[in-house]
Amino acid sequence: MTSIQYSLFNNLYNKNIGLLFPISLGTNGLYHEYWYHPTSPLSSLPPTSYLSTMDLSAYQKINNIVERDSADATYKYALLRGVIEVCQQYGHLRQDDIENDRVWFPLGLLVEKWILYYYPIFAAPAFIPQKNGEKPDTEPGKKVAFRKYFTPIIDYYRDRGGFSVFYNDYSRGLIPGEIQPAFRKLAVEIRNTIVNYPMKHLGFSQSKRHYSIISNPKPLPQLPPQGTIDRGYLIEHGGSFSIASDLATIFEYFGSFISGDECILKKWAAFTASADKTKTITEEAMLSLLGTTPTTERALADARAIYSSVIDREASIRCAWSGKAISSSGAMHVDHLLPFSIWKNNDLWNLLPATNQVNSLKSNRIPDPQFLRSRKEPIIEYWDLLHDHWPHRFEREIEVSLLGMDALGGDWPDHAFEQLTEKSTYLINIRGYQPWSI
């Protein structure tokens, strides 16, 4: 059993998602499988969660690539990790090409993922090689293609709050003008590296064809020199990439097990430890860096200030989940609607007022879709409130995370809420997270 297979089945068992009984496996990689979820009645999940036929040849192909494809740098791991996360988090930006049985996503999403993956690594006090034979810039040797383009960004933010402040500026379109050219150059170089190296060579050892797993149209569009680079800019102008539809499904359903600590991240960490000839970087330290995410205080403070103004004006605000009145800012908690530990999202739409008791009870659980629908009216009211205070920021965030670009029509609240409900359903039924309701 390979490490991915072990991780997949071990995690399925540990997460109590269900038991998988493979009845037969043909030479074409076709599994006939029964799924049983011990904690949910049959009526609560779609029938395909219990009895389905799934072509796992795409899974076997990725399994072979992760296990057997050679790696001279960490690019392969970053690419696979990024594509998996995009498939799981950005279904609303997916475009299906039915005729060719492929799905398309914005390439800018991968550029953003790579920026967030490599920033903590390159900003670490000690030099951490990400390529075999790589040495610091002051020494001769192989180099990661885009490392030097990170330097002005990391140097600028080093004494201004570091990674989290950078991410806050980037996500809100507030990258200072003095480093905009350097940041645009970084985005261009990362995109070129993705397309010309791991995307091109992934799967070549098996198919003997370039771009056999992940492809993109040529030539790449130019990034406009005007305009602030934020998440929307990269999505709109960064180009696109495609993967086979069955592979997108495998990533959506099982990607967390493929990219988890037992597989891609562990291999990334092991590669780094091996490439570090000084033997100062351990696998454990590298895994910690790979799990680094921006902190949430700034976004929480912005939402808290808006909700506190309601308390100052009207003497109280209602808990988004229980409807109970909260009469002071000190008694109010700002809750991540979709837990940050699971969804890594600090957008305003994802931050709602809650009582201390409700916030503690909810913890890191996912709002049950039926319960979520019962709270639709207050949630949309808070979205309207946030939108009134931060219109451009709110619109940009909800377009990227829920609606899709240029989708803010007159019915945007209903559309966004349906997308939110779909993500909640996905996290519970597919990813196996625990539902929550009052």
C-alpha positions in Angstrom: 0.0 0.0 0.0 1.4 3.4 -1.0 1.6 6.3 1.4 -1.3 8.1 -0.3 -3.5 4.9 -0.2 -2.6 4.5 3.5 -3.4 8.1 4.2 -6.7 8.0 2.3 -8.1 4.9 4.0 -6.6 5.7 7.4 -8.0 9.2 7.4 -11.4 7.9 6.2 -11.5 5.6 9.2 -10.2 8.1 11.7 -12.5 10.8 10.6 -15.5 8.4 10.9 -16.6 9.4 7.4 -17.5 5.8 6.7 -16.3 2.4 5.6 -15.2 1.7 2.1 -15.8 -1.8 0.7 -14.1 -2.3 -2.7 -16.1 -5.1 -4.3 -14.1 -5.4 -7.5 -11.2 -3.7 -9.3 -10.9 -4.1 -13.0 -7.9 -3.6 -15.2 -9.2 -0.1 -16.1 -9.1 1.0 -12.5 -12.8 0.9 -12.0 -14.0 0.5 -8.4 -17.5 -0.5 -7.4 -17.9 0.7 -3.9 -20.4 1.0 -1.1 -20.3 3.9 1.3 -21.8 3.7 4.7 -21.8 6.8 7.0 -22.4 5.5 10.6 -23.5 8.9 12.0 -26.0 10.0 9.3 -29.4 8.6 8.2 -29.7 7.7 4.6 -32.0 10.7 4.0 -29.4 13.2 5.0 -26.8 12.5 2.3 -27.2 12.2 -1.5 -27.6 8.6 -2.7 -24.2 8.7 -4.5 -22.5 8.9 -1.1 -23.7 5.4 -0.4 -23.7 3.5 -3.7 -21.6 4.7 -6.6 -19.3 3.7 -9.3 -16.2 5.8 -9.5 -13.3 5.7 -12.0 -10.2 5.8 -9.9 -7.7 5.6 -12.7 -7.1 9.3 -12.3 -6.3 8.7 -8.6 -3.9 5.9 -9.5 -2.2 8.2 -12.0 -1.6 10.9 -9.3 -0.6 8.3 -6.8 2.1 7.1 -9.2 3.3 10.7 -9.9 3.6 11.6 -6.3 5.4 8.3 -5.5 7.6 7.9 -8.5 8.1 11.2 -10.4 11.6 12.6 -9.7 11.8 16.0 -8.0 14.7 18.5 -8.3 12.8 21.2 -6.5 9.6 21.5 -4.4 7.6 22.8 -7.3 5.8 19.5 -7.9 4.5 19.4 -4.3 3.5 23.1 -4.4 1.6 22.6 -7.7 -0.3 19.6 -6.5 -1.1 21.1 -3.2 -2.3 24.3 -4.9 -4.5 22.5 -7.5 -6.1 20.3 -4.8 -6.9 23.4 -2.7 -8.3 25.3 -5.7 -10.6 22.3 -6.6 -11.9 22.2 -3.0 -12.3 25.9 -2.3 -13.2 27.6 -5.6 -15.9 25.5 -7.3 -17.8 28.7 -8.0 -15.0 29.8 -10.3 -14.8 26.5 -12.1 -15.8 26.3 -15.8 -16.7 22.9 -17.2 -15.6 21.9 -20.8 -18.1 19.1 -21.3 -16.9 18.4 -24.9 -13.3 17.7 -23.8 -14.1 16.4 -20.3 -12.0 19.0 -18.6 -12.5 21.7 -16.0 -10.9 25.2 -16.0 -9.8 27.4 -13.1 -8.1 30.8 -12.9 -4.3 30.4 -13.0 -4.1 33.4 -10.7 -5.4 31.2 -7.8 -2.3 29.1 -8.1 0.0 32.1 -8.2 -1.7 33.3 -4.9 -1.2 29.9 -3.4 2.5 29.8 -4.2 3.0 33.3 -2.7 1.4 32.1 0.5 3.3 28.8 0.6 6.8 30.2 -0.1 6.6 33.6 1.7 7.1 32.0 5.2 9.9 29.7 3.9 11.9 32.5 2.3 11.3 34.9 5.2 12.6 32.4 7.8 15.8 33.5 9.6 17.8 30.6 8.3 18.2 29.9 4.6 15.9 27.0 3.6 16.7 25.4 0.2 13.8 24.5 -2.0 15.9 23.0 -4.8 18.7 20.4 -4.8 22.0 22.1 -4.5 20.4 25.5 -3.8 22.6 27.9 -1.7 22.1 31.5 -0.5 22.3 34.3 -3.2 25.8 35.2 -2.0 27.1 31.7 -3.0 27.2 30.1 -6.4 24.8 27.3 -7.1 21.3 26.4 -8.3 18.6 28.9 -7.4 14.8 28.7 -7.1 13.7 30.7 -10.1 11.6 33.3 -8.2 13.3 33.5 -4.8 15.1 36.7 -5.5 11.8 38.4 -6.5 10.4 37.7 -3.0 13.3 39.7 -1.4 12.0 43.3 -1.8 8.5 42.2 -0.6 9.8 40.4 2.4 12.3 43.2 3.2 9.6 45.8 3.0 7.2 44.0 5.4 9.9 42.7 7.8 9.6 45.6 10.2 5.9 46.3 9.4 4.3 43.2 10.7 5.6 40.5 8.3 3.6 37.9 6.6 0.2 38.7 8.1 0.4 42.4 7.3 1.5 41.6 3.8 -1.5 39.3 3.3 -3.9 41.9 4.7 -2.6 44.5 2.3 -2.7 42.1 -0.6 -6.2 40.8 0.0 -7.6 44.3 0.4 -5.8 45.8 -2.6 -3.6 48.0 -0.4 -0.1 47.0 -1.5 1.8 50.3 -1.3 2.6 51.9 -4.6 6.3 51.9 -4.0 6.5 48.1 -4.1 3.7 47.5 -6.6 6.2 47.0 -9.5 8.2 44.5 -7.4 5.0 42.6 -6.4 3.8 42.5 -10.0 7.2 41.1 -11.1 7.0 38.5 -8.4 3.5 37.4 -9.6 4.8 37.2 -13.2 7.8 35.1 -12.2 5.8 32.7 -10.1 3.3 32.2 -12.9 6.1 31.6 -15.4 7.7 29.1 -13.0 4.4 27.2 -12.5 3.7 26.9 -16.2 7.2 26.2 -17.5 8.4 23.7 -14.9 6.0 21.6 -12.8 2.9 22.1 -14.9 4.9 21.2 -18.0 6.7 18.1 -16.6 4.1 16.7 -14.2 3.3 13.1 -15.4 6.0 13.1 -18.2 7.6 10.0 -16.7 4.4 8.1 -17.5 2.9 9.7 -20.6 6.1 11.0 -22.2 4.1 14.1 -23.1 4.4 17.6 -21.7 1.3 19.2 -20.0 -0.3 15.7 -19.8 -1.9 16.3 -16.4 -2.4 20.1 -16.1 -2.5 22.3 -19.1 -3.0 26.0 -20.0 -3.6 27.9 -23.2 -0.7 29.6 -24.9 0.5 32.3 -24.9 -0.1 33.5 -21.3 -2.0 36.9 -21.1 0.1 39.9 -20.1 -0.6 41.2 -16.6 -1.8 44.8 -17.1 0.7 47.4 -15.7 -2.1 49.4 -14.4 -4.3 48.5 -11.5 -3.6 47.3 -8.0 -2.7 43.7 -7.7 -5.1 41.9 -5.4 -6.9 38.6 -5.5 -9.4 39.8 -8.1 -6.6 41.1 -10.3 -4.8 37.8 -10.5 -8.1 35.9 -11.1 -9.2 38.2 -13.9 -5.8 38.7 -15.7 -3.7 35.7 -14.8 -4.9 33.3 -17.4 -6.3 29.8 -16.7 -5.4 26.1 -16.4 -7.3 22.9 -16.9 -7.4 19.3 -15.5 -9.4 16.3 -16.5 -12.9 16.2 -14.9 -12.4 12.9 -13.2 -9.2 14.2 -11.6 -11.0 17.3 -10.4 -13.5 15.0 -8.7 -10.8 13.0 -7.1 -9.1 16.1 -5.7 -12.5 17.5 -4.5 -13.4 14.4 -2.6 -10.0 13.0 -1.5 -7.6 15.8 -2.0 -7.2 16.5 1.7 -5.8 13.0 2.2 -3.5 13.3 -0.8 -2.1 16.7 0.4 -2.1 16.0 4.1 0.8 15.5 6.5 1.3 11.8 5.4 1.7 12.7 1.7 2.5 15.8 -0.2 3.4 18.0 2.7 5.5 15.3 4.3 7.3 14.7 1.0 7.9 18.4 0.6 9.3 18.6 4.2 11.5 15.5 3.6 12.8 16.9 0.3 13.8 20.2 2.1 15.5 18.4 4.9 17.5 16.3 2.4 18.4 19.4 0.3 19.7 21.2 3.3 23.3 20.2 3.4 23.9 22.1 6.7 21.4 19.7 8.4 19.9 22.5 10.4 16.3 22.2 8.9 14.3 19.3 10.2 11.2 17.8 8.7 9.2 18.8 11.7 10.3 22.5 11.4 9.5 22.4 7.7 6.1 21.0 8.3 5.4 23.8 10.7 6.4 26.4 8.1 4.2 24.7 5.5 1.3 25.1 7.8 1.8 28.8 8.4 -1.2 31.0 7.6 -1.8 34.7 8.1 -3.2 35.7 11.5 -6.8 37.0 11.7 -6.6 39.9 14.1 -6.8 42.7 11.6 -9.9 41.3 9.8 -11.6 40.5 13.1 -10.9 44.0 14.4 -12.6 45.6 11.3 -15.7 43.4 11.7 -15.8 44.0 15.4 -15.6 47.8 14.9 -18.7 47.7 12.6 -20.7 45.5 15.0 -19.7 47.6 18.0 -21.0 50.7 16.3 -24.4 49.1 16.1 -24.3 48.4 19.8 -23.3 52.0 20.5 -26.1 53.3 18.3 -28.9 50.8 19.2 -27.8 49.5 22.6 -27.5 45.9 21.4 -26.9 43.6 18.4 -28.4 40.2 17.8 -26.4 37.0 17.8 -26.4 35.8 14.2 -27.1 32.2 15.3 -29.3 32.4 18.3 -31.0 35.8 17.8 -30.3 36.7 21.4 -29.4 40.3 22.2 -25.8 41.2 22.9 -25.7 44.5 24.9 -22.0 45.2 25.1 -18.9 44.9 22.8 -17.2 43.0 25.6 -19.9 40.3 25.5 -19.7 40.0 21.7 -17.6 37.5 19.9 -16.8 37.6 16.2 -17.4 34.2 14.8 -16.0 32.7 11.6 -19.2 31.4 9.8 -17.0 28.7 8.1 -14.3 28.0 10.7 -10.9 29.5 9.9 -9.1 26.3 10.9 -10.9 24.5 8.1 -11.6 27.2 5.4 -8.7 29.7 6.0 -11.0 32.6 5.2 -11.0 36.0 6.9 -13.3 37.8 4.5 -15.9 40.2 6.0 -18.8 38.0 4.8 -17.4 35.1 6.9 -17.4 37.2 10.2 -20.6 37.4 12.2 -21.5 38.6 15.7 -22.2 35.8 18.3 -22.6 35.3 22.0 -19.8 33.8 23.9 -21.9 30.7 24.7 -22.9 30.1 21.1 -19.4 30.8 19.8 -18.0 28.2 22.2 -20.7 25.6 21.3 -20.1 26.1 17.6 -16.3 25.9 17.9 -14.8 24.5 14.7 -18.0 22.8 13.4 -19.9 23.6 10.2 -23.4 25.1 10.2 -25.8 22.5 9.2 -27.3 23.5 5.8 -30.9 23.3 7.1 -30.1 25.4 10.1 -28.1 27.8 7.9 -31.2 28.4 5.8 -33.2 29.2 8.9 -30.7 31.9 9.7 -30.6 33.3 6.1 -32.4 36.6 7.0 -30.1 37.8 9.8 -27.0 36.6 7.9 -27.9 38.7 4.8 -28.7 41.6 7.1 -25.2 41.5 8.5 -23.8 41.2 5.0 -25.7 44.4 4.0 -24.3 46.1 7.0 -20.7 45.1 6.2 -21.3 46.0 2.6 -22.5 49.5 3.5 -19.3 50.2 5.6 -16.7 48.6 3.2 -18.4 48.4 -0.2 -15.4 47.8 -2.5 -13.7 45.4 -0.1 -16.8 43.4 0.6 -17.7 43.1 -3.0 -14.2 42.0 -4.0 -14.0 39.4 -1.2 -17.4 37.9 -1.8 -16.8 37.7 -5.6 -13.6 35.8 -5.1 -14.8 33.5 -2.3 -18.5 32.9 -3.2 -19.9 34.5 -6.3 -17.4 34.5 -9.1 -16.0 37.6 -10.7 -18.5 40.3 -12.0 -21.4 38.4 -10.5 -22.7 41.2 -8.2 -26.2 41.6 -9.7 -29.3 42.8 -7.8 -29.8 39.3 -6.4 -26.3 38.8 -5.2 -27.3 38.1 -1.5 -29.5 35.1 -2.5 -26.9 33.8 -4.9 -24.1 34.2 -2.4 -26.2 32.5 0.3 -26.8 29.5 -2.0 -23.1 29.2 -2.7 -22.4 29.4 1.1 -24.9 26.6 1.6 -23.3 24.5 -1.1 -19.9 24.9 0.6 -21.3 23.9 4.0 -22.9 20.8 2.4 -19.6 20.0 0.7 -17.6 20.3 4.0 -20.0 18.1 5.9 -21.0 15.4 3.3 -17.7 15.2 1.3 -15.0 16.3 3.7 -16.6 14.7 6.7 -16.6 17.7 9.1 -19.1 17.7 11.9 -22.4 19.6 11.4 -23.7 22.1 14.0 -27.0 23.6 14.8 -28.9 25.0 17.7 
